[in-house]
Every structure is written in C-alpha cells, then in structure tokens.
Amino acid sequence: MRIATKTAAFGLMLFLAGCGGKQEQPPAENGAGGSRPITLTLLHLNDHHSHLDAENITLQLNTGGKREPITVERGGFSRVTAAIKAMEQEAGAHGTANVLKIHSGDASTGDLYYTLSEGKADAELMNKICFDTFTLGNHEFDNTDAGIKKLMGFLHTGGCKTPLLSANVRFGPSSPMRTATAPETVLPSVVLERGGEKIGVIGLTVAGKTKHSSRPNSDTTLIDEAAAAQAEIDRLQALGVNKIILSTHIGYPADQALVKKLSGVDVVVGGDSHSLLGPESLKAYGISPEGPYPTRSADRDGKPVCIVQAWQYAYVVGQLQVRFDAQGEVEDCAGNPQVLIGDQFSRADNAPLTKEETAAVRADIAASQVLRITAPDPQAAALLGPYKKEKEAMGAAVVGSTTDNLCLRRVPGNKRDASRSSLGDVCNKNERVNAHGGDIQQIVAEAFLQQGKAFFGADLSLQNGGGVRVDLPAGKITVKDVYTVLPFKNTLVQLNATGAEIKAALEDAVEGVVGPALNTGCYPYAGGLRWRLDASKPKGSRFSHLEIRTASGSYQPFDLGKTYKVATISFLADGNDSFTALKNITGERRIDVGLDYAEAFLQYIEKLPGKNKVIKPLPIKDYSTQRFIDAP
C-alpha cells in the first residue's frame, strides 16, 4: 500500500495497533523531536508451544540450613495470565504504568491442545492477556499459511485483536494472507503510545529455519532479517519514532549478532532458541541460564541495546524496565525473568515438609528475586476447562513407563543447547547427554528404525533433533506424552539412498547447525548408524568412522557406494531442516509409508518386551554421535 503522506501512514499504523495500542494525546514538545524521558515496563513471553497446563519441576530449595530437591508446580497459561495482571498492577503502583505486553512467537505446536483445537485454545487464553503484539514464529507456519490465517481469526475474535507482526515475511500469491478482501494481515510493525511517547515495535521471523523447517506456502518468502529490520527502523524514524523495540523470533545468538548490524534499535525481545536468561544465582536452584537478563549490547553506532528472552513453555514471564532519555536513547535497563511456580512443596518420596521447612523454602524463593509464587487466574482456568477435559480424555491412556529421565538435547556439548531440558541441570549437565546428545531423540530415531524394519526392512533411520520436543521424566508414559514429544504432522517415508547421499544429508544438516543459520534443530540423529563428528572441520569432512549396525548388533563400516533403505519422516524427506540432499531422492526411490510418526512411536512402545513396556536409554554404543567436537 502506498500512502501519500507520512502523516497518513502514521495514522494507519495507530489504527492497526490493536487493543494494546490505546492512543493518547501527542506528546508535549520536550527534548529532541518533541520527546521526553520515559520508563517502559515490558512484560514478555515466547515459545509457549501450546503448553497451557502447569507441569512439575524439581528445584534445589533451602529447607533450613541445606538445599535439597523439592518438587513444585510451575508454569501454565492460567498462571501466566495471573502473573501479567499482577505485574501490570505493580508497575502502576510504582508510577511506571507504561506497560507493553509482547509475545515473540511460537504459540503453535507442541501439545495436544494444538492437535485438538488448531490454536483456538491458545488464542482464547492469549486474549485473556491481550498482548500488544504477537510476532510470527517459524511454527506458526507448520500448517502452511492457512494456519496463520486460522490463528489470526481466533486471536481477532472478540475485542482484543492483537496485531500479528513480521517485517521480513512476503506472502506469495497462493497465500490466503494475500486475499484481496481480507481486512487484516500481518504487519511489519506497529506504533504504540505510552506516556504520550511513540514506541515502535517491529516483528522479525527467522528466515532460513521457517522456509526449510516449517511449511509456509511454496511462494511465500522471507527476506534477510537484518535488511528488513533496518528498513523498518528507518521508516519509523522518518515518522518521528525514536524508541524502537524488535520483537524477534530468530534466537538468542542471532539476536546478539543482529544488533551489531543495525542502527537505531533500543531493545530486543526475543524467542526461538528457548533461552533461559537470568542471574548466575539461578544455578543454586538447579537451573542454569545461558546469559544475563538483560543481556547488554550495542548497535553498530555503539549505542546501548538491551536483549531479553523468556525461556519456553509458559514457564517464565520476562519483566524488563527500560529508561529512555529525552532523545529516545536507552539510559538503563533492568529486570528479571519471573519463573512462575505454585505454593505446594514436596520431596521426591512425597514426604511432606514441616511448617518450619515450608517457611524456609518460601523465604528462599522470595530471596531469589526470580522464582515467583503465583496462583492461577480463575477466569483463565475456567476458560481452559472444557479444552482440558477433551485433552485428558484423549491423552490419559498409559502406554508405558521409564525408570530413567529420558533427557532432551538437540546438540551434544555444553555450548549450543545448554538449557533446552525442562528437567533442569539433571539433564543439562548430564555427562552422557553432553557427550552423545539427547536420550529421547536417540530413542525416537531407534523407534523409527524398528518401525521401518517392520514395514520395509529398513537399514537405518534419520531424525532431526528439533523434531523431538520434550523430555520424558521417569514415570508413566501416556498417549499425551507421546504426542507432546512428537507434535507435528509427519508420516514415515522410505528412501532408497546411497551411502554417499546419506552422508551428504548429514553434512548438510550439521552445516545448518554451525553455519549462518545457527539452527540447533537440524542436528542429526540416526537409528542403526553411528559416527564421530568434528564440527570444526570444513563441510564435507566433518563426519568420520561411519558405521552401520548389523543384524547381530555389531557394527561394520558404512559403504558410501551401497544403497540403503532409510526410514525417515516426510518433513526431512522433503529436504527440510537442512537435510537438503534427501529432497533429490524421488520417484521409485521414495515410498510414502503413510504411518503417522507419533503413532509409529506408540507402536514401538507397544512392541517392547514385558507387560509394563519400559523404555530405557539406549546403550552408549548405539548412540549415533559417538564422539563430538564443536566448531569454535
């Protein structure tokens, strides 16, 4: 759309700003460009992935003279709703009621709530908060552009109408987001007003990962994040907006690299990498942050930029105060992630705490300044109730158990994926996981191999680390757990591929991890195939000692000239998530089995020996990554 004047363009943006963008009178002519000092409170969320229920976590809490493992409930969207309401009131009580509520993407995919309602349950709960902005994450594209259209319809039912943002998405002619009669679409940015000051919020969606790891329409494109961000910053500054927030879904490492390329950005509220940021003191509680909250950086002109992210799965609400001077530049930023927990505490053996121990635990929590006891919001809980009953009916059936924590980790080592596990340091600092990667990813790969053997005599399987979404803690395993581990719409595929093609696909996948995309989800896992990996070497020479498992369970050298039957998922067979070489395996060399991949995992569990169907971590010799050296 071309608007004749800057005044008209600015007016249009204000109109589209949604319920969170309540407009106020123009600011008085104070400071450069009519600005005056202001302090904003940013309350933010990211990557909740349809995790609307609370879960349990075991924290190291002080029960009076010593720390010990204490189990407590954490997260849940009803608790998020209550926390944000309370934080808004707190900001007002302290005279800084200039609040912005930002969601930085990936509301979609990850729990049975999404499977059952296709985002409606998420949208209704999000509307109880009424976010000022929502940035498209890569998983908003999992059900093509039509999924975004559906989510927007759910979000815009009622009075909230949160703006959906992405400055670098270009919807193609086939996209329903390009419908000529559509009154709403995804915006590059919005301009909101707080305290009489204009604040620009720009959305960014991770480009390569979305195009290759989700399912946007084939003619929908995503342009370079830095170029799109700078163009939108320049446009907003030309309209007199001198306070710029990027709501990004590109990942914490990419955010840090991005700001150094830009001029005019003040704050980055991020998502995608599921990064827990916070004080080092969190380690005492058994959870380790990847970096400080906020992370202080500078743009290419040397001006300060504050970077934050709020972990994952509605466990955390980020709370950041940003003080701007009269020229619209950041004077200071401070805050903490608020890790939301309940008020009922128990030991692993369910032994109750005494009154004195409970009082000590509460004092320890209060002293943390990060852990926040929060009761769920009753209205949000009531809204979720009918969806919860439907989910429980479907997911309650027990299909197996595990006596071990089956840890989640995309990439081995302790550098790239250090806080991914929802079980905390028991997995994040696990020696086996650091050396060989995720237990649950490896088990899923083994499950696909065994199902592939049953269907077509598979020799090996391939699975991407990011396609497996959560840990499985010790205990019972239900249908719900399986669909939470594997929440996407994938089916098993047989590929008849040469050893050279398989190795090329592995090299492609690791390039997605260590190359410019920095996509940890690309990291490969295999059933029946193992290797040594030196990511510091050039692409093409990173894999060595490739060996394939024989029928007897021993290993022999992998033959690059031989054709193998590969069990993988449709997503990877299409060349997504940087498994590029696989998309060239077509025609008679590709056979779509059609079995839902979560169902394949369920069948694997059902065929385990014994009555109780116990899943255990595989022997170390059967982990695909036998040795790992990371890139510098």
N, C-alpha and C positions, 0 to 999 in steps of 0.2 A: 504494500500500500504506500502510495506517495502522498504525503501531506504537504500542503503549500507552505506552511509557516511552522517555525519551531514552537510557537505558542499553541497551535492546534495539535501538534504531535504530543506535546506535554499534557495537554488536556485529555487526549485519548488515553494515554498511559494511566492517568489518575482514575479515569472511568473504569479501566480494566483491572484496577488494583485489588478488587475483591473485598470481602468483609473486613479483613485485617488492615485494609488501607484506608481507614477513616481519615477524611481530609480535613485539614484545619486551615485557618486563615494564613495568608502569606506571611513570611517572617518579617520582622522589622529590619530596617536597613542597618544592621550592626556588623562590623567586621567586613572582610573582603567578600565581595559578591553578595552582600546582604546577609551573611551567615552570622551565627553567634555560637558560643560554646554549648555543647550538649553532651549528656551521658546517655548512652543507649544500653538497655539490657537485652541481650539476645538469648532466647530460650530455643534450643535446637535438638533435633532428632535426626537419625539417618538409619538406613538398613534395618528397619524393623521386620521386614520379610514375613508379614502376616503372623508374626509371633504375638498374638493378642492375649494369651494366657500367661500367668505367672509360672515360674519354674523355681526349682530349689538350687541353692549354691551352698557349698561348704567353705566358710571363711575361717581364718585363724583369728579368733577373738579372745580378748583378755577376760578371763572369768574370775580374776582376782589374784594377781601375782604371777600368772602364767598365761601364755596363749595356747589354745587348743582348738581342734576342728569343731566348729559349731555350724549346724545346718539351719538355714533361714530361707524364707521365700524371697524371690527377687523378680523385679520387672512386672510385665503385664500391662496392657494398654490402659486398663482402668486405673492402675497406679500412676502411669504417666499422666493421665488426664488430671488426677488429683494434684500431682506434684506441680504441673504447669500452672494450674489455678492458684495454688499456694504461692508459687514464685512470683506470679503477677501481683498478688496482694502484697508480698514482701517488698517488691520494687516500689510500689506506690507508697508504702509506709515509710520508706527511706527517701522519698522525694525524687525517685528516679523511675517514674512510671512510663518512661518511653520504651515500651517493650515491643520487640519483634519476635514472632514465632516462626521458625524456619524448619522445614523438613527437606533434607538434602538427598532424597531419593531412595529407591528400592523399598517401597511399601509392598511390592508384589512378590509372590512365590516364596515358599519355604515352610508352609504349614498347611494342614488340612483345611483351615479356614479359607485359604485361597482356592484350594481344589474344589471346595463345596460352593463358594459364592462368587468366584472370579473377581474378587476385590471389593465386593459390596460391603462385607463386614468391616474390612479395613477402612473404607471410605466413611462409613457411618460413625466409626469410632474417631477417625481423624476430624470429622466435622464437629464432634463434641469439643474439640480443642480449637478448631477454626484457625488453622495455620495461615499466616500471612502469605507464604509462598511454599510451593512444592516443586522441586526440581526433578525432572525425569531421570531415573537411574536406568542402567542397562537392562535390569529385569522388568521394567515397565514395558519392554519390547518383546517379552517372551512369547506372547500370543499375537504377534505381528502388530502393526499399527492399529488394528481394530481393538486390541486390548487396551491401548491408551484411550481410544475414543470411549470405550465402555467405562474405564476408570474415571474419566472426566465427567461422564454422565452421572455416575454415582456421587462424585465429590460435589457436583453442582446441583444436586437435588436438595432443595432447602435454601436457607438464607446465607450459607457461608460462602460458597463459590471461590474457594482458594485458587489463585492463579497457578497454572502449570507453566514452568519455565524451562527453556533450553535455548541458548543463543547459537548453538552450533548444529542443531538438527535441521535438516532440509527435507521436508516430507515430499515424496515423489508423487507423480500424477495418479498412481494407483491407490494412494493412501486416503482413507476416509477423513483424515485430518485436513485434506485439501478440498473437501466438499464445498461447492460454491455457496450453498445455502446455510452452511454451518455458522451460527452466530458466535462461536467461541473457538479458540485454537490455542496452541502452545505459544507463549510469548517469549521473546529473548530476555526481557527484563520487566520490572515494574518500578515505579517511583512511589514510595510511601511517604507520609509526613508524620513526624513525631516532634512535639515541642515547637511546631512551626518551621521545622527544618526538613528539607527534602533528602531522602535516603534512597539510593538506587540499589536494587537487588537484581543481580544477573545470574541466570542459571547456566550451568555447563554440564554436559553429559559426556562420559568417557567415550571417545570416538571408536578406536580400533576394537575395543572389547565389545561394544554394543553391536558393531557391524559383524563381528566374527564370532561372538559368544552368545548372542541372543538372536531374535528372529524379526528384525524390522523388515518391512516390505522391501523387495529387492531394489526398487528405485528410490528408496529413502536413503539419504546420505548424511554423514556427519563430518563437518569440516574441522580443521585443526583447532584445538581448544584455545591455544594462546591467541591465534589470529582472531577468532570470534570474540574472545573476551576483550581484547584491546579495542576492536572496532566498536563494541557496545559501550565500553568505558568512554571512548572519545565522543560517541553520540550523546551520552548522558551528560558529560561535562559541557558540551556545547549548549545543552539546555539549562545549564546553571546548577547541575547536581554535583556536589563536591564531596559527598560521602558515599563510597562505593563498597558494597558487600558482594562477594562472589559466593553463591550457594552452589558448590561443585559436587559432582559425583564422578571423581576421577582418581581418588585415592590419596592418602597422606603423603607418600613420597612424591607423587606427581604434583600435589599442591605446593610442596616446598620448591620444586623445580619451576613451577609455573610462575610464581610471584616474581621471581628474578627476571622474567622476560617481560613483565608488564610495567606500565606507568599509570599511576592513579588508583590502584587498588588499596583498600584500607584493611579489610577483614576477609578471611576465607572461612566459610562454614562448610566443612567437607563431609564426604561419605565415600563409600565403595570399598575401602580397604579394611573396614571393620576394626579401626584402630582405637584402642583404649589409650587416651591421653590423660595424664594426671600427675600428681606428685609422686616422688620416689617412695614416700611413706606408705603407698598402697601395697608395696611388696610385703610389708609386715602382716598384711591381712590375707596374703596368698594370691594376689593378683598383681601382675607386673605391667606397667604402662609402657608403650612404645616410645613415648616422648612427653614433654611437658605440656600442660594445659594452662594458658595458651602457649603455643609454640611461636616465639617471636622471630620475625624475619624482616626482610626489607625488599622493596621493589627495585627495579633497575636504576632508579634515581636515588636510591639509598634511603627512601622514606619508609617509616615503620609499617609493618603488616603483621596482623595477628591471625594465627591459623588454629582452628579447633576442629574436633570431630567427636562424636558421641557414641563410640563403640558399636554395639549391634543389638538387635532383637528386643528393643524397648527395655534394655537393662538400665539405660542411662539417659538422663536429660542434661544436656550441656547448659551451663549458666555462665554467661560471659558479660561483663560490663566493659564498655568501650567509651573512653572520654575523648571527645573531639574538641579541638580549639576553634577559634573564630574563623580560621581559614579552612576548616574542614579536614585538618590533618590529625592523625591519632596522637594524642598526648600520652595515653596509657591504656592498658587493657589488663583485666584480672578476672579470675573466676575459677570454677572447679567443675568437673563432671559430677553430677549428683547420681550416685549409684543407688537405685531405689530398692529398698528391702522392706520386709514385713517386721512384725514385732513378736513373733513366736520363735523361740530358740530351742534347739535340741542337739544332743550329741548323736554320734553315728549309731550308737546302740540304743537310741531313743531314751536314754536315761535323762530324766528331767533336770533342769538347773534349779538350784536353790534360789531363794529371793535375793540373797547376797550376790550370788553369781550373776543372776539376771541384771541386777543393778550395776555390777561391774561391766558387764557386756554393753549395757546401754551407755554408760559413761565412756567406754572405749569408742563406741560408734559416734557419739557426739564429738569426741576429741578429733576424730578423723577428718572432719570438715568435708568429707566426700561421701561416706555412707549416709543415707538419709532414710530414716524410718517413715514410711508413707502408707496410709490406709487407702485402699482402692476407692475411687469415686463411685458412689452408689448408683448414680444415673447411668454412667458408662457401663457399669457391671450389669445393670438391668437391660440395657440395650444389647449387650453381648449375649445375654442369657439364652435366647432361642437358637442362636448360631452354635453356642456351646453344647446344647443338648444334641443337636444334629451331628456335631463333630464327635461327641462322646459315643453316640450310638454306632457310628461308623468305625471309630478307631479303638474301641476299648478291648477288642479281642486280643488275647495274649497269644503270640505265635512262637515265643522262645524266650531265652534268657542269656545273660552273660555274667560270669563271675568276675570279670575284669572291666575296668574302664577302657572302652574302645575309643582311643583318642583321635581327634580331628587334627590334621595338619596338612596343608597343601604342599609346602616345600620343606625338605629337611633343613637342618641347620637352625641357627637361632637368630637369623638376620632378617629374613623376608616375611615371616608369617608368625611372629613371636607371641602374639596374643590372640590367636584365632580360636583356641579351645574355649568353650563355655564352662569347662571344668576347672579352669584356672591353672595354677602352676603345677598341679599334679600331672597335667598333660603338657603344658607349655614348656616345662623344664624336664620332661621325661627323656632319659638318655636314649632309649630305643627310638622314640619319635624324632629326636634331633638327628640321630644318625641315619634313619631309614624312611622317615615320613609317617604319614597318618596310618594308624591301625585300621580305622574304619574305611578309608579309601582303598587300602590293600585288600580288605575283606570283600568290599564291593567288586573290585576287579576279579577276585577269585570266584565270586558268585556268578559273574557274567561268563567266566571261562567254563564253569561247570554246567551252566545252562546251555552255553554254546556247544559243549561236548554232547549234551543230550539231544540237541536239535540237529547238529550237522557235523559233529566230530571235530570241534574247534581245537586248534593247537595252542592258541593264546588269546588273551583279551587285552583291550586298551580302554582306559578310563581317564578322564581329566580330574585333577584334584578338586577343582572348583565345582564340579557336578555333584559332589557329596557334601552335604550342607551342615550336618551337626554331629557331635559326638554321641555315643551311646554309653551312658554311665552304667555301672554294674547294677544288675537287677533284671526285672522283667522287660521283655520287648514286645510291643504291641503293633497292630496294624498302623496305628497313628505314628509310632516311632519310625516305621519303615518309610512311610510316605513323607515324613519330615526329613529323613536322611536323603531321600531321592524324590524331590517335589516337582520335578519338571515333566513335561510331556514328551518323553522319549520312548523309542522302541528299540529292540535289539536288531542288529544288522550283521549279516555275514559278508565279510570282504575276503576275496581270494587275492592276497597281496604277496609280492616278493619280499624277501628279507631286506633288500635294498630300499623298497618303498616304505616298509615299516620303520627302518632306521631313519629315513628322511623325514617321516612324520614325527618321530621322537625329537629329531634335531630342530624341526620347525617349532614344536611345542615349547622346547626349552628356550628357543630364541624369543618366544612370546613372553617368557618369564624374565629373562635377563636383558632383553633388548629394550627399545624405547617405550614399548607398551607397559612394561613392568606389571604384567598380568600374572599374578601367582596362580590363578585358577587354571592356567594352561598346563601346569606341571603334570607330567605323565605318570600313570600307574599302569601296571600290566599284571595279568594273571598268567603264570607259566613262563614268563620271560624275565630275566634279571640282567643287571648291568652295573658298571661303575661309571660315574658321571663327574667330569671336571668342567664345570661351567665357566671357568676362567679361560678355557681354550677357545679358538675360533669355531664358529658354526661349521659343522661337518666333521669335526674331530673331537667332539665333547664326550661321545659315548665310546666305551671300550669294554672288553670282556663280556660281550653279549652272549648269553647262554639260554637255551630253551630246555624246559623240563621234559623229561621222558615219561613214558607210562609207568616206569618203576619209581619215579620220584627223584631220580638223579638228574644231573644237568649235563648237556653237551653243547659244543659251540654252535652258535646261531649261523645259519647258512644264508648269506646275502643273495645267493643265486636261486634259492629254493622258494617255491610258492607255499605259503602257509594260509590256513583258514583262521581268520581273525574274527572274534566276537567283539563288537563294539556297539555304541549307541548311535542312533540316527543323527544326532547332533554332531558328533565327531566325524561320522562317515561323510557328512556334507562339507567337511573341511573347516568346521568352526573351531573356535578356541585355539587357533594357530596350528591345528593338525592339518595343514594345508595339503600335504601330499595325498591324503586319503580321498579328497574330492575327485581325483583323477581316476579312481578305481570305479568304473561304471560298467554298464551293460551286463553281460553274463557274469562278470566278476563281482557284482554286488547283488545280494539277495536280501530283501527286507523280510526278516523273520516275523515281525509284527507283534511280538510279545512286549507288553508294557514293562519298562525296565524296573519299576518298583515291584511289579508282580514277579519278575524274574528273581529279584532278591527274596521275596516271600517264598517262592518255590525252593530256592536254595536252602532257606532255613528249614522248611518242611522236610527236606530230604536229609538233614543232618541225622546222625545216628542217635539212638536213645529216645526216651519218652519226653525229656524236658527240652530238647533241641538247644543245646548250649553252644553259643558262639564264643570262640576264644581268639585272641590274636594269633596270626599265623606264625609258624616257626621263622626265625630270622632268615634262614636260608631261602625262604620263599618270598621275601620282600623284594620287589622289583629293583629298588635302589639299594645296592649292596655297599656302595661307597659314594660319598658325596663331597665334592669340593665346590664351594660357591665362587661366583665371579667377584672380583674386587669391587 
